[in-house]
Each structure stands twice: as structure tokens, then as C-alpha cells.
């Protein structure tokens, strides 16, 4: 995942999961503490190539359709 920070270099992180485990993460924005309270921090994400075995994914989209 890559956190895009305002007026700063983007910060990347990787998470290695043991077999049979799952991970829940934000796919667009996350709350970030700022000097004026809270603001929106954009997030980018990706998944590495599976070299053996299978990967199961589930994407849930929550949005205001109004």
C-alpha cells in the first residue's frame, strides 16, 4: 500500500500474511490527523503475483448512492 502525503514523499508499506489469513484495508481514503483536526489521506494499493497456489479475494464497495 502507498500512502500519498500532502507536500511530502509517498510512503509505501508491505504486509506479508501467513497462509489462511486475511487483511481488511481501505482502498481509497483514510482519516489522517492534521494540524487542523482530521483530513482525508489518499491511499493506493496493489497485490503481488501469486506464484503457486490460489488467492481468493472479496471486494466490498460502500458508498452513498444518493
Backbone as JSON, one array per atom type, in Angstrom:
{
  "sequence": "XXXXXXXXXXXXXXXXXXXXXXXXXXXXXXXXXXXXXXXXXXXXXXXXXXXXXXXXXXXXXXXXXX",
  "N": [[0.84, -1.16, 0.0], [0.42, 2.27, -0.63], [0.8, 5.31, 0.86], [-0.24, 8.46, 0.11], [1.1, 11.49, 0.81], [0.45, 14.86, 1.68], [2.38, 17.44, 0.27], [4.74, 15.98, 0.67], [6.92, 13.13, 0.34], [5.6, 10.09, -0.99], [4.69, 7.26, 1.03], [5.47, 3.93, 1.27], [4.29, 0.63, 2.15], [4.47, -2.84, 3.0], [2.69, -5.88, 3.53], [3.01, -9.07, 4.73], [1.25, -12.0, 4.7], [0.47, -14.89, 6.63], [-0.36, -18.2, 5.42], [-3.81, -18.77, 4.94], [-4.74, -16.57, 6.3], [-6.32, -13.28, 6.5], [-6.81, -9.87, 5.31], [-8.01, -6.67, 5.95], [-8.46, -3.6, 4.42], [-8.38, -0.09, 3.63], [-9.35, 1.24, 0.46], [-9.34, 3.61, -0.87], [-9.47, 6.22, 0.6], [-8.23, 7.36, 3.81], [-8.61, 8.32, 7.25], [-6.62, 11.02, 8.41], [-4.6, 12.51, 10.84], [-4.32, 15.97, 11.14], [-2.94, 19.33, 11.3], [-5.13, 20.9, 11.65], [-7.11, 19.29, 12.72], [-8.82, 16.55, 11.47], [-8.21, 15.06, 8.29], [-8.56, 13.92, 4.86], [-6.73, 11.22, 3.7], [-5.29, 10.1, 0.8], [-5.05, 6.76, -0.48], [-3.19, 4.24, -2.16], [-3.19, 0.98, -3.61], [-2.05, -2.41, -4.14], [-1.53, -5.77, -5.38], [0.68, -8.48, -5.1], [1.97, -10.85, -7.52], [0.68, -14.15, -7.67], [2.56, -16.95, -7.18], [2.35, -19.64, -6.69], [-0.26, -21.93, -5.82], [-3.52, -20.7, -4.73], [-5.4, -17.63, -4.68], [-7.94, -16.0, -2.98], [-10.27, -13.42, -3.29], [-12.25, -10.72, -2.04], [-14.19, -8.03, -2.71], [-15.63, -5.27, -1.27], [-17.78, -2.6, -1.74], [-18.54, 0.4, -0.35], [-20.65, 3.07, -0.5], [-22.24, 6.28, -0.85], [-25.09, 6.31, -2.5], [-26.91, 8.24, -3.07]],
  "CA": [[0.0, 0.0, 0.0], [1.18, 3.51, -0.69], [0.11, 6.46, 1.43], [0.14, 9.7, -0.53], [1.07, 12.54, 1.82], [0.47, 16.22, 1.13], [3.67, 18.14, 0.3], [5.77, 15.08, 1.15], [7.09, 11.93, -0.48], [4.7, 8.98, -0.67], [5.29, 6.26, 1.91], [4.97, 2.6, 0.94], [4.43, -0.44, 3.15], [4.07, -4.17, 2.53], [2.23, -6.79, 4.57], [3.09, -10.48, 4.36], [0.27, -12.74, 5.5], [0.6, -16.35, 6.65], [-1.41, -18.9, 4.69], [-5.08, -18.88, 5.64], [-5.08, -15.31, 6.97], [-6.92, -12.24, 5.67], [-6.46, -8.49, 5.61], [-9.01, -5.68, 5.57], [-7.8, -2.31, 4.31], [-9.09, 0.92, 2.86], [-8.89, 1.22, -0.92], [-9.36, 4.95, -1.46], [-9.07, 7.25, 1.56], [-8.21, 7.01, 5.23], [-8.51, 9.54, 8.07], [-5.26, 11.39, 8.79], [-4.54, 13.62, 11.79], [-3.64, 17.14, 10.58], [-2.82, 20.44, 12.25], [-6.47, 21.47, 11.85], [-8.06, 18.22, 13.06], [-8.71, 15.36, 10.63], [-8.39, 15.26, 6.87], [-8.6, 12.7, 4.07], [-5.43, 10.81, 3.15], [-5.48, 9.13, -0.28], [-4.28, 5.51, -0.4], [-3.15, 3.38, -3.34], [-2.9, -0.39, -3.19], [-1.8, -3.39, -5.18], [-1.33, -7.14, -4.9], [1.74, -9.14, -5.85], [1.61, -12.01, -8.33], [0.66, -15.44, -6.99], [3.48, -17.85, -7.89], [1.84, -21.01, -6.53], [-1.49, -21.97, -5.02], [-4.66, -19.87, -5.13], [-5.75, -16.48, -3.86], [-9.35, -15.64, -3.03], [-10.47, -12.02, -2.93], [-13.62, -10.23, -1.9], [-14.2, -6.58, -2.68], [-16.89, -4.67, -0.81], [-17.78, -1.18, -2.02], [-19.53, 1.14, 0.43], [-20.71, 4.45, -0.95], [-23.53, 6.94, -0.76], [-25.65, 6.31, -3.86], [-27.96, 9.26, -3.18]],
  "C": [[0.89, 1.23, 0.0], [0.3, 4.63, -0.16], [0.64, 7.71, 0.76], [-0.01, 10.83, 0.48], [1.2, 13.91, 1.17], [1.84, 16.85, 1.33], [4.79, 17.29, 0.87], [5.85, 13.87, 0.23], [6.12, 10.84, -0.03], [5.44, 7.94, 0.15], [4.64, 4.9, 1.61], [5.16, 1.63, 2.09], [3.93, -1.74, 2.54], [3.68, -5.02, 3.72], [2.29, -8.22, 4.04], [2.17, -11.24, 5.29], [0.58, -14.23, 5.48], [-0.56, -16.99, 5.88], [-2.66, -19.03, 5.54], [-5.52, -17.62, 6.35], [-5.67, -14.31, 5.98], [-6.5, -10.86, 6.13], [-7.58, -7.59, 5.12], [-8.31, -4.34, 5.53], [-8.64, -1.37, 3.47], [-8.52, 0.96, 1.45], [-8.87, 2.61, -1.56], [-8.8, 5.99, -0.51], [-9.0, 6.68, 2.96], [-8.11, 8.3, 6.02], [-7.07, 9.78, 8.51], [-5.32, 12.59, 9.72], [-3.75, 14.76, 11.16], [-3.59, 18.24, 11.64], [-4.17, 21.09, 12.55], [-7.52, 20.41, 12.15], [-7.81, 16.99, 12.21], [-8.92, 15.74, 9.18], [-8.35, 13.91, 6.17], [-7.21, 12.43, 3.5], [-5.63, 9.78, 2.06], [-4.55, 7.93, -0.12], [-4.33, 4.82, -1.76], [-2.78, 1.99, -2.87], [-2.67, -1.29, -4.4], [-1.57, -4.75, -4.55], [-0.25, -7.78, -5.75], [1.21, -10.37, -6.57], [1.67, -13.28, -7.49], [1.53, -16.39, -7.81], [3.09, -19.31, -7.74], [0.61, -20.95, -5.64], [-2.57, -21.05, -5.58], [-4.82, -18.69, -4.19], [-7.23, -16.19, -4.06], [-9.48, -14.2, -2.57], [-11.95, -11.71, -2.85], [-13.54, -8.71, -1.8], [-15.58, -6.07, -2.29], [-16.81, -3.16, -1.03], [-18.91, -0.54, -1.22], [-19.51, 2.58, -0.06], [-22.12, 4.98, -0.79], [-24.09, 7.08, -2.17], [-26.7, 7.4, -4.06], [-27.56, 10.41, -4.07]]
}
